[in-house]
Amino acid sequence: MPTTEKDHVYKILELVGSSEKSIEDAIQNAVSRAAKTIREMKWFEIVQTRGHIEGGSVRHYQVTLRVGFTLER
């Protein structure tokens, strides 16, 4: 029986990315690093966003993501 897109099973993992530049950069840092060891990542969901303030300025961004990836058959 052939498999179709609807037959996929996904695993969800949680990642935390950080950056001194931006929230978007923190997301990209997390996804890029995870892509080195995790195949078939398909989507992400932002769960939490945090930051560090120093001297009245934002100095650091931290984003928690849930990432879904397809399990291999």
Secondary structure, DSSP 8 states (H G I E B T S, - for coil): ----GGG--EEEEEEEEEESS-HHHHHHHHHHHHTTT---EEEEEEEEEEEEEETTEEEEEEEEEEEEEE---
